[in-house]
């Protein structure tokens, strides 16, 4: 059967890392490209310093000290939501015209059953 021997093994894991400045610059460059493509002004709204500050706050909040390529990709994806074109919602504003008072006794009663609405196609 098996033996109960313990052993220690030292492993080195190498990962590519990205500096905060490089990541902020990558995001800023993407925003500039989107500004040209979509005629927006995201690069002005989110300048290099603002982006760097957002990254630093996020890393601090999650207690992350090193930005790996995976984390950098997630930051780029998060800023990618800015590229989505928002749907325009039409809102109609109703304005009353020809308002007159009417006594409720003068209104003719009318009833409409659900079956009438359902069957009328």
N, CA, C and O atoms as a GROMACS GRO file, in nm:
protein
  484
    1UNK      N    1   0.083  -0.117   0.000
    1UNK     CA    2   0.000   0.000   0.000
    1UNK      C    3   0.088   0.124   0.000
    1UNK      O    4   0.209   0.114  -0.019
    2UNK      N    5   0.030   0.239   0.021
    2UNK     CA    6   0.105   0.365   0.016
    2UNK      C    7   0.180   0.392   0.144
    2UNK      O    8   0.149   0.338   0.251
    3UNK      N    9   0.279   0.476   0.131
    3UNK     CA   10   0.356   0.515   0.249
    3UNK      C   11   0.321   0.658   0.284
    3UNK      O   12   0.280   0.735   0.197
    4UNK      N   13   0.336   0.693   0.408
    4UNK     CA   14   0.305   0.828   0.454
    4UNK      C   15   0.431   0.913   0.461
    4UNK      O   16   0.471   0.957   0.568
    5UNK      N   17   0.492   0.935   0.348
    5UNK     CA   18   0.614   1.017   0.346
    5UNK      C   19   0.577   1.157   0.298
    5UNK      O   20   0.507   1.172   0.198
    6UNK      N   21   0.623   1.257   0.366
    6UNK     CA   22   0.601   1.395   0.326
    6UNK      C   23   0.726   1.446   0.255
    6UNK      O   24   0.838   1.410   0.290
    7UNK      N   25   0.706   1.529   0.159
    7UNK     CA   26   0.819   1.592   0.093
    7UNK      C   27   0.781   1.734   0.055
    7UNK      O   28   0.665   1.765   0.031
    8UNK      N   29   0.879   1.818   0.051
    8UNK     CA   30   0.859   1.956   0.011
    8UNK      C   31   0.918   1.975  -0.127
    8UNK      O   32   1.025   1.923  -0.160
    9UNK      N   33   0.848   2.049  -0.205
    9UNK     CA   34   0.896   2.077  -0.340
    9UNK      C   35   0.880   2.226  -0.364
    9UNK      O   36   0.775   2.283  -0.334
   10UNK      N   37   0.981   2.287  -0.415
   10UNK     CA   38   0.977   2.430  -0.442
   10UNK      C   39   0.950   2.450  -0.591
   10UNK      O   40   1.022   2.398  -0.676
   11UNK      N   41   0.846   2.526  -0.619
   11UNK     CA   42   0.808   2.552  -0.758
   11UNK      C   43   0.820   2.701  -0.788
   11UNK      O   44   0.799   2.786  -0.701
   12UNK      N   45   0.855   2.730  -0.909
   12UNK     CA   46   0.859   2.868  -0.955
   12UNK      C   47   0.756   2.882  -1.067
   12UNK      O   48   0.762   2.811  -1.167
   13UNK      N   49   0.664   2.974  -1.049
   13UNK     CA   50   0.562   2.999  -1.151
   13UNK      C   51   0.593   3.134  -1.214
   13UNK      O   52   0.600   3.236  -1.146
   14UNK      N   53   0.610   3.131  -1.344
   14UNK     CA   54   0.640   3.256  -1.414
   14UNK      C   55   0.514   3.304  -1.485
   14UNK      O   56   0.447   3.229  -1.555
   15UNK      N   57   0.486   3.430  -1.465
   15UNK     CA   58   0.371   3.493  -1.530
   15UNK      C   59   0.414   3.627  -1.586
   15UNK      O   60   0.498   3.697  -1.528
   16UNK      N   61   0.356   3.660  -1.698
   16UNK     CA   62   0.384   3.792  -1.755
   16UNK      C   63   0.304   3.895  -1.676
   16UNK      O   64   0.186   3.875  -1.647
   17UNK      N   65   0.370   4.003  -1.642
   17UNK     CA   66   0.303   4.108  -1.566
   17UNK      C   67   0.303   4.238  -1.647
   17UNK      O   68   0.380   4.254  -1.742
   18UNK      N   69   0.215   4.327  -1.608
   18UNK     CA   70   0.200   4.456  -1.674
   18UNK      C   71   0.204   4.564  -1.567
   18UNK      O   72   0.147   4.547  -1.459
   19UNK      N   73   0.272   4.674  -1.595
   19UNK     CA   74   0.275   4.784  -1.499
   19UNK      C   75   0.145   4.863  -1.508
   19UNK      O   76   0.074   4.859  -1.608
   20UNK      N   77   0.115   4.934  -1.402
   20UNK     CA   78  -0.007   5.016  -1.400
   20UNK      C   79  -0.002   5.121  -1.510
   20UNK      O   80  -0.102   5.146  -1.578
   21UNK      N   81   0.114   5.182  -1.529
   21UNK     CA   82   0.128   5.285  -1.633
   21UNK      C   83   0.103   5.228  -1.772
   21UNK      O   84   0.036   5.289  -1.854
   22UNK      N   85   0.159   5.107  -1.799
   22UNK     CA   86   0.139   5.046  -1.930
   22UNK      C   87  -0.007   5.012  -1.954
   22UNK      O   88  -0.060   5.034  -2.063
   23UNK      N   89  -0.073   4.958  -1.852
   23UNK     CA   90  -0.214   4.922  -1.865
   23UNK      C   91  -0.299   5.047  -1.886
   23UNK      O   92  -0.388   5.048  -1.971
   24UNK      N   93  -0.272   5.151  -1.808
   24UNK     CA   94  -0.348   5.276  -1.823
   24UNK      C   95  -0.327   5.334  -1.963
   24UNK      O   96  -0.421   5.387  -2.022
   25UNK      N   97  -0.206   5.324  -2.015
   25UNK     CA   98  -0.178   5.376  -2.150
   25UNK      C   99  -0.250   5.293  -2.256
   25UNK      O  100  -0.303   5.349  -2.352
   26UNK      N  101  -0.254   5.161  -2.239
   26UNK     CA  102  -0.327   5.075  -2.334
   26UNK      C  103  -0.475   5.113  -2.338
   26UNK      O  104  -0.534   5.126  -2.445
   27UNK      N  105  -0.533   5.130  -2.221
   27UNK     CA  106  -0.675   5.165  -2.213
   27UNK      C  107  -0.698   5.302  -2.275
   27UNK      O  108  -0.795   5.322  -2.349
   28UNK      N  109  -0.610   5.398  -2.244
   28UNK     CA  110  -0.623   5.532  -2.300
   28UNK      C  111  -0.613   5.530  -2.452
   28UNK      O  112  -0.687   5.601  -2.520
   29UNK      N  113  -0.523   5.449  -2.506
   29UNK     CA  114  -0.508   5.437  -2.652
   29UNK      C  115  -0.635   5.379  -2.714
   29UNK      O  116  -0.679   5.424  -2.820
   30UNK      N  117  -0.694   5.278  -2.648
   30UNK     CA  118  -0.820   5.222  -2.698
   30UNK      C  119  -0.930   5.327  -2.700
   30UNK      O  120  -1.007   5.336  -2.796
   31UNK      N  121  -0.938   5.406  -2.594
   31UNK     CA  122  -1.041   5.510  -2.588
   31UNK      C  123  -1.022   5.612  -2.700
   31UNK      O  124  -1.119   5.658  -2.759
   32UNK      N  125  -0.897   5.648  -2.727
   32UNK     CA  126  -0.871   5.742  -2.837
   32UNK      C  127  -0.915   5.685  -2.972
   32UNK      O  128  -0.973   5.756  -3.055
   33UNK      N  129  -0.888   5.556  -2.992
   33UNK     CA  130  -0.930   5.490  -3.116
   33UNK      C  131  -1.082   5.488  -3.128
   33UNK      O  132  -1.138   5.514  -3.234
   34UNK      N  133  -1.150   5.457  -3.016
   34UNK     CA  134  -1.296   5.456  -3.018
   34UNK      C  135  -1.353   5.595  -3.042
   34UNK      O  136  -1.456   5.610  -3.107
   35UNK      N  137  -1.285   5.698  -2.989
   35UNK     CA  138  -1.331   5.835  -3.011
   35UNK      C  139  -1.334   5.868  -3.160
   35UNK      O  140  -1.427   5.932  -3.209
   36UNK      N  141  -1.231   5.825  -3.230
   36UNK     CA  142  -1.224   5.851  -3.375
   36UNK      C  143  -1.331   5.769  -3.447
   36UNK      O  144  -1.401   5.819  -3.535
   37UNK      N  145  -1.343   5.643  -3.408
   37UNK     CA  146  -1.435   5.551  -3.474
   37UNK      C  147  -1.581   5.588  -3.450
   37UNK      O  148  -1.662   5.584  -3.543
   38UNK      N  149  -1.615   5.623  -3.325
   38UNK     CA  150  -1.755   5.644  -3.290
   38UNK      C  151  -1.791   5.790  -3.265
   38UNK      O  152  -1.904   5.820  -3.228
   39UNK      N  153  -1.696   5.878  -3.285
   39UNK     CA  154  -1.717   6.022  -3.263
   39UNK      C  155  -1.764   6.050  -3.121
   39UNK      O  156  -1.865   6.118  -3.099
   40UNK      N  157  -1.690   5.997  -3.024
   40UNK     CA  158  -1.718   6.020  -2.882
   40UNK      C  159  -1.604   6.100  -2.822
   40UNK      O  160  -1.511   6.138  -2.893
   41UNK      N  161  -1.608   6.126  -2.693
   41UNK     CA  162  -1.498   6.197  -2.627
   41UNK      C  163  -1.457   6.126  -2.498
   41UNK      O  164  -1.432   6.190  -2.395
   42UNK      N  165  -1.450   5.993  -2.504
   42UNK     CA  166  -1.412   5.914  -2.386
   42UNK      C  167  -1.268   5.943  -2.342
   42UNK      O  168  -1.240   5.944  -2.222
   43UNK      N  169  -1.177   5.967  -2.435
   43UNK     CA  170  -1.037   5.990  -2.400
   43UNK      C  171  -1.022   6.119  -2.319
   43UNK      O  172  -0.933   6.130  -2.235
   44UNK      N  173  -1.108   6.216  -2.344
   44UNK     CA  174  -1.105   6.339  -2.264
   44UNK      C  175  -1.167   6.314  -2.126
   44UNK      O  176  -1.118   6.363  -2.025
   45UNK      N  177  -1.276   6.238  -2.125
   45UNK     CA  178  -1.346   6.210  -2.002
   45UNK      C  179  -1.262   6.122  -1.909
   45UNK      O  180  -1.259   6.143  -1.788
   46UNK      N  181  -1.195   6.024  -1.968
   46UNK     CA  182  -1.109   5.932  -1.894
   46UNK      C  183  -0.965   5.951  -1.942
   46UNK      O  184  -0.916   5.872  -2.024
   47UNK      N  185  -0.899   6.052  -1.893
   47UNK     CA  186  -0.760   6.074  -1.933
   47UNK      C  187  -0.669   5.975  -1.861
   47UNK      O  188  -0.715   5.897  -1.777
   48UNK      N  189  -0.541   5.977  -1.893
   48UNK     CA  190  -0.444   5.882  -1.839
   48UNK      C  191  -0.446   5.879  -1.686
   48UNK      O  192  -0.449   5.772  -1.626
   49UNK      N  193  -0.446   5.996  -1.624
   49UNK     CA  194  -0.443   6.003  -1.477
   49UNK      C  195  -0.568   5.942  -1.414
   49UNK      O  196  -0.560   5.872  -1.314
   50UNK      N  197  -0.684   5.969  -1.476
   50UNK     CA  198  -0.810   5.915  -1.425
   50UNK      C  199  -0.811   5.763  -1.435
   50UNK      O  200  -0.850   5.694  -1.341
   51UNK      N  201  -0.767   5.711  -1.549
   51UNK     CA  202  -0.763   5.566  -1.570
   51UNK      C  203  -0.668   5.502  -1.470
   51UNK      O  204  -0.700   5.399  -1.410
   52UNK      N  205  -0.551   5.563  -1.453
   52UNK     CA  206  -0.452   5.509  -1.359
   52UNK      C  207  -0.509   5.507  -1.218
   52UNK      O  208  -0.488   5.411  -1.144
   53UNK      N  209  -0.581   5.611  -1.181
   53UNK     CA  210  -0.643   5.619  -1.049
   53UNK      C  211  -0.748   5.510  -1.031
   53UNK      O  212  -0.756   5.448  -0.924
   54UNK      N  213  -0.828   5.485  -1.134
   54UNK     CA  214  -0.931   5.380  -1.129
   54UNK      C  215  -0.865   5.244  -1.109
   54UNK      O  216  -0.910   5.163  -1.028
   55UNK      N  217  -0.758   5.219  -1.183
   55UNK     CA  218  -0.686   5.091  -1.173
   55UNK      C  219  -0.629   5.075  -1.032
   55UNK      O  220  -0.643   4.969  -0.971
   56UNK      N  221  -0.563   5.179  -0.981
   56UNK     CA  222  -0.502   5.172  -0.848
   56UNK      C  223  -0.606   5.146  -0.740
   56UNK      O  224  -0.584   5.064  -0.651
   57UNK      N  225  -0.720   5.215  -0.747
   57UNK     CA  226  -0.826   5.195  -0.648
   57UNK      C  227  -0.881   5.052  -0.654
   57UNK      O  228  -0.906   4.990  -0.551
   58UNK      N  229  -0.899   5.003  -0.775
   58UNK     CA  230  -0.952   4.867  -0.792
   58UNK      C  231  -0.855   4.763  -0.738
   58UNK      O  232  -0.896   4.668  -0.670
   59UNK      N  233  -0.727   4.779  -0.767
   59UNK     CA  234  -0.626   4.685  -0.718
   59UNK      C  235  -0.618   4.688  -0.566
   59UNK      O  236  -0.608   4.584  -0.501
   60UNK      N  237  -0.623   4.808  -0.510
   60UNK     CA  238  -0.615   4.823  -0.364
   60UNK      C  239  -0.736   4.759  -0.297
   60UNK      O  240  -0.723   4.692  -0.194
   61UNK      N  241  -0.853   4.779  -0.357
   61UNK     CA  242  -0.977   4.724  -0.301
   61UNK      C  243  -0.971   4.571  -0.296
   61UNK      O  244  -1.022   4.510  -0.202
   62UNK      N  245  -0.909   4.511  -0.396
   62UNK     CA  246  -0.901   4.365  -0.403
   62UNK      C  247  -0.769   4.311  -0.348
   62UNK      O  248  -0.742   4.191  -0.356
   63UNK      N  249  -0.688   4.401  -0.294
   63UNK     CA  250  -0.558   4.365  -0.236
   63UNK      C  251  -0.469   4.291  -0.335
   63UNK      O  252  -0.405   4.191  -0.300
   64UNK      N  253  -0.465   4.340  -0.457
   64UNK     CA  254  -0.381   4.282  -0.562
   64UNK      C  255  -0.257   4.370  -0.576
   64UNK      O  256  -0.268   4.492  -0.587
   65UNK      N  257  -0.141   4.308  -0.575
   65UNK     CA  258  -0.016   4.385  -0.584
   65UNK      C  259   0.048   4.377  -0.722
   65UNK      O  260   0.125   4.466  -0.759
   66UNK      N  261   0.018   4.272  -0.798
   66UNK     CA  262   0.080   4.253  -0.929
   66UNK      C  263  -0.028   4.235  -1.035
   66UNK      O  264  -0.124   4.161  -1.014
   67UNK      N  265  -0.012   4.303  -1.147
   67UNK     CA  266  -0.110   4.292  -1.256
   67UNK      C  267  -0.058   4.187  -1.354
   67UNK      O  268   0.040   4.210  -1.425
   68UNK      N  269  -0.124   4.073  -1.357
   68UNK     CA  270  -0.089   3.970  -1.456
   68UNK      C  271  -0.162   4.000  -1.586
   68UNK      O  272  -0.247   4.088  -1.592
   69UNK      N  273  -0.126   3.925  -1.692
   69UNK     CA  274  -0.194   3.947  -1.820
   69UNK      C  275  -0.344   3.921  -1.809
   69UNK      O  276  -0.424   3.990  -1.873
   70UNK      N  277  -0.382   3.823  -1.727
   70UNK     CA  278  -0.524   3.792  -1.709
   70UNK      C  279  -0.599   3.908  -1.645
   70UNK      O  280  -0.710   3.942  -1.688
   71UNK      N  281  -0.539   3.968  -1.544
   71UNK     CA  282  -0.602   4.082  -1.478
   71UNK      C  283  -0.609   4.201  -1.573
   71UNK      O  284  -0.709   4.273  -1.577
   72UNK      N  285  -0.502   4.221  -1.650
   72UNK     CA  286  -0.500   4.332  -1.747
   72UNK      C  287  -0.611   4.314  -1.850
   72UNK      O  288  -0.676   4.411  -1.889
   73UNK      N  289  -0.632   4.190  -1.894
   73UNK     CA  290  -0.739   4.162  -1.990
   73UNK      C  291  -0.875   4.197  -1.931
   73UNK      O  292  -0.961   4.251  -2.000
   74UNK      N  293  -0.895   4.165  -1.803
   74UNK     CA  294  -1.022   4.197  -1.738
   74UNK      C  295  -1.044   4.348  -1.730
   74UNK      O  296  -1.156   4.394  -1.747
   75UNK      N  297  -0.937   4.424  -1.704
   75UNK     CA  298  -0.950   4.570  -1.703
   75UNK      C  299  -0.989   4.621  -1.841
   75UNK      O  300  -1.077   4.706  -1.854
   76UNK      N  301  -0.924   4.568  -1.945
   76UNK     CA  302  -0.956   4.611  -2.082
   76UNK      C  303  -1.101   4.577  -2.116
   76UNK      O  304  -1.171   4.656  -2.181
   77UNK      N  305  -1.145   4.460  -2.074
   77UNK     CA  306  -1.284   4.421  -2.100
   77UNK      C  307  -1.381   4.513  -2.026
   77UNK      O  308  -1.487   4.548  -2.080
   78UNK      N  309  -1.346   4.551  -1.904
   78UNK     CA  310  -1.434   4.639  -1.826
   78UNK      C  311  -1.451   4.774  -1.895
   78UNK      O  312  -1.562   4.827  -1.901
   79UNK      N  313  -1.342   4.829  -1.947
   79UNK     CA  314  -1.353   4.956  -2.019
   79UNK      C  315  -1.420   4.936  -2.155
   79UNK      O  316  -1.470   5.032  -2.214
   80UNK      N  317  -1.421   4.814  -2.206
   80UNK     CA  318  -1.484   4.784  -2.334
   80UNK      C  319  -1.633   4.808  -2.334
   80UNK      O  320  -1.694   4.825  -2.439
   81UNK      N  321  -1.694   4.808  -2.214
   81UNK     CA  322  -1.839   4.833  -2.209
   81UNK      C  323  -1.873   4.974  -2.256
   81UNK      O  324  -1.987   5.001  -2.294
   82UNK      N  325  -1.774   5.064  -2.254
   82UNK     CA  326  -1.799   5.200  -2.302
   82UNK      C  327  -1.826   5.200  -2.453
   82UNK      O  328  -1.892   5.290  -2.505
   83UNK      N  329  -1.774   5.099  -2.523
   83UNK     CA  330  -1.788   5.096  -2.668
   83UNK      C  331  -1.928   5.055  -2.712
   83UNK      O  332  -1.971   5.084  -2.824
   84UNK      N  333  -2.000   4.988  -2.622
   84UNK     CA  334  -2.136   4.948  -2.659
   84UNK      C  335  -2.219   5.070  -2.689
   84UNK      O  336  -2.220   5.167  -2.614
   85UNK      N  337  -2.285   5.062  -2.797
   85UNK     CA  338  -2.375   5.173  -2.831
   85UNK      C  339  -2.502   5.160  -2.747
   85UNK      O  340  -2.565   5.055  -2.745
   86UNK      N  341  -2.536   5.266  -2.682
   86UNK     CA  342  -2.655   5.258  -2.597
   86UNK      C  343  -2.779   5.271  -2.684
   86UNK      O  344  -2.780   5.342  -2.784
   87UNK      N  345  -2.882   5.202  -2.644
   87UNK     CA  346  -3.010   5.211  -2.714
   87UNK      C  347  -3.076   5.342  -2.681
   87UNK      O  348  -3.076   5.386  -2.566
   88UNK      N  349  -3.131   5.403  -2.780
   88UNK     CA  350  -3.201   5.528  -2.757
   88UNK      C  351  -3.346   5.495  -2.721
   88UNK      O  352  -3.412   5.418  -2.790
   89UNK      N  353  -3.392   5.554  -2.616
   89UNK     CA  354  -3.529   5.531  -2.570
   89UNK      C  355  -3.612   5.653  -2.607
   89UNK      O  356  -3.580   5.766  -2.571
   90UNK      N  357  -3.719   5.626  -2.678
   90UNK     CA  358  -3.811   5.734  -2.713
   90UNK      C  359  -3.912   5.750  -2.602
   90UNK      O  360  -3.970   5.653  -2.554
   91UNK      N  361  -3.930   5.872  -2.562
   91UNK     CA  362  -4.029   5.900  -2.458
   91UNK      C  363  -4.128   6.001  -2.513
   91UNK      O  364  -4.092   6.110  -2.555
   92UNK      N  365  -4.252   5.960  -2.511
   92UNK     CA  366  -4.356   6.048  -2.560
   92UNK      C  367  -4.410   6.131  -2.444
   92UNK      O  368  -4.431   6.082  -2.334
   93UNK      N  369  -4.432   6.255  -2.472
   93UNK     CA  370  -4.488   6.343  -2.372
   93UNK      C  371  -4.627   6.383  -2.420
   93UNK      O  372  -4.643   6.451  -2.521
   94UNK      N  373  -4.727   6.339  -2.346
   94UNK     CA  374  -4.865   6.367  -2.383
   94UNK      C  375  -4.905   6.506  -2.334
   94UNK      O  376  -4.878   6.544  -2.220
   95UNK      N  377  -4.968   6.580  -2.422
   95UNK     CA  378  -5.017   6.712  -2.386
   95UNK      C  379  -5.167   6.716  -2.413
   95UNK      O  380  -5.214   6.678  -2.520
   96UNK      N  381  -5.239   6.761  -2.315
   96UNK     CA  382  -5.385   6.767  -2.327
   96UNK      C  383  -5.426   6.884  -2.416
   96UNK      O  384  -5.368   6.992  -2.410
   97UNK      N  385  -5.526   6.860  -2.498
   97UNK     CA  386  -5.581   6.965  -2.585
   97UNK      C  387  -5.732   6.966  -2.568
   97UNK      O  388  -5.793   6.861  -2.546
   98UNK      N  389  -5.791   7.078  -2.577
   98UNK     CA  390  -5.937   7.092  -2.568
   98UNK      C  391  -5.993   7.028  -2.440
   98UNK      O  392  -6.074   6.936  -2.448
   99UNK      N  393  -5.951   7.075  -2.330
   99UNK     CA  394  -5.997   7.020  -2.202
   99UNK      C  395  -6.132   7.082  -2.167
   99UNK      O  396  -6.150   7.204  -2.172
  100UNK      N  397  -6.226   6.994  -2.132
  100UNK     CA  398  -6.358   7.043  -2.091
  100UNK      C  399  -6.407   6.958  -1.974
  100UNK      O  400  -6.368   6.842  -1.959
  101UNK      N  401  -6.492   7.017  -1.893
  101UNK     CA  402  -6.546   6.945  -1.778
  101UNK      C  403  -6.672   6.871  -1.820
  101UNK      O  404  -6.752   6.918  -1.901
  102UNK      N  405  -6.686   6.752  -1.763
  102UNK     CA  406  -6.804   6.673  -1.791
  102UNK      C  407  -6.848   6.607  -1.662
  102UNK      O  408  -6.767   6.553  -1.587
  103UNK      N  409  -6.976   6.610  -1.637
  103UNK     CA  410  -7.032   6.547  -1.519
  103UNK      C  411  -7.032   6.396  -1.541
  103UNK      O  412  -7.060   6.349  -1.651
  104UNK      N  413  -7.000   6.320  -1.437
  104UNK     CA  414  -6.995   6.174  -1.451
  104UNK      C  415  -7.131   6.114  -1.486
  104UNK      O  416  -7.137   6.005  -1.544
  105UNK      N  417  -7.238   6.183  -1.453
  105UNK     CA  418  -7.371   6.134  -1.489
  105UNK      C  419  -7.394   6.144  -1.640
  105UNK      O  420  -7.474   6.069  -1.696
  106UNK      N  421  -7.324   6.234  -1.705
  106UNK     CA  422  -7.341   6.253  -1.849
  106UNK      C  423  -7.259   6.155  -1.932
  106UNK      O  424  -7.277   6.146  -2.054
  107UNK      N  425  -7.170   6.082  -1.868
  107UNK     CA  426  -7.085   5.988  -1.941
  107UNK      C  427  -7.163   5.859  -1.960
  107UNK      O  428  -7.215   5.803  -1.864
  108UNK      N  429  -7.171   5.811  -2.083
  108UNK     CA  430  -7.245   5.689  -2.112
  108UNK      C  431  -7.164   5.568  -2.064
  108UNK      O  432  -7.043   5.560  -2.086
  109UNK      N  433  -7.232   5.477  -1.998
  109UNK     CA  434  -7.160   5.359  -1.948
  109UNK      C  435  -7.120   5.269  -2.065
  109UNK      O  436  -7.195   5.252  -2.161
  110UNK      N  437  -7.004   5.213  -2.055
  110UNK     CA  438  -6.960   5.118  -2.157
  110UNK      C  439  -6.883   5.007  -2.087
  110UNK      O  440  -6.811   5.030  -1.990
  111UNK      N  441  -6.900   4.891  -2.138
  111UNK     CA  442  -6.827   4.779  -2.078
  111UNK      C  443  -6.762   4.700  -2.190
  111UNK      O  444  -6.814   4.690  -2.302
  112UNK      N  445  -6.652   4.646  -2.157
  112UNK     CA  446  -6.577   4.569  -2.256
  112UNK      C  447  -6.523   4.447  -2.183
  112UNK      O  448  -6.443   4.460  -2.090
  113UNK      N  449  -6.565   4.331  -2.225
  113UNK     CA  450  -6.519   4.209  -2.160
  113UNK      C  451  -6.385   4.164  -2.216
  113UNK      O  452  -6.348   4.198  -2.329
  114UNK      N  453  -6.315   4.089  -2.138
  114UNK     CA  454  -6.185   4.038  -2.179
  114UNK      C  455  -6.197   3.947  -2.300
  114UNK      O  456  -6.108   3.944  -2.385
  115UNK      N  457  -6.306   3.874  -2.309
  115UNK     CA  458  -6.324   3.781  -2.421
  115UNK      C  459  -6.335   3.856  -2.554
  115UNK      O  460  -6.292   3.805  -2.657
  116UNK      N  461  -6.391   3.976  -2.552
  116UNK     CA  462  -6.402   4.056  -2.674
  116UNK      C  463  -6.264   4.096  -2.723
  116UNK      O  464  -6.236   4.093  -2.843
  117UNK      N  465  -6.179   4.134  -2.632
  117UNK     CA  466  -6.045   4.176  -2.668
  117UNK      C  467  -5.962   4.057  -2.715
  117UNK      O  468  -5.889   4.068  -2.813
  118UNK      N  469  -5.974   3.944  -2.647
  118UNK     CA  470  -5.897   3.825  -2.682
  118UNK      C  471  -5.934   3.771  -2.820
  118UNK      O  472  -5.847   3.733  -2.898
  119UNK      N  473  -6.065   3.768  -2.850
  119UNK     CA  474  -6.111   3.708  -2.973
  119UNK      C  475  -6.101   3.799  -3.094
  119UNK      O  476  -6.116   3.754  -3.208
  120UNK      N  477  -6.078   3.925  -3.071
  120UNK     CA  478  -6.072   4.020  -3.181
  120UNK      C  479  -5.928   4.024  -3.234
  120UNK      O  480  -5.838   4.078  -3.169
  121UNK      N  481  -5.908   3.967  -3.349
  121UNK     CA  482  -5.772   3.962  -3.407
  121UNK      C  483  -5.763   4.035  -3.536
  121UNK      O  484  -5.656   4.041  -3.597
   0.00000   0.00000   0.00000
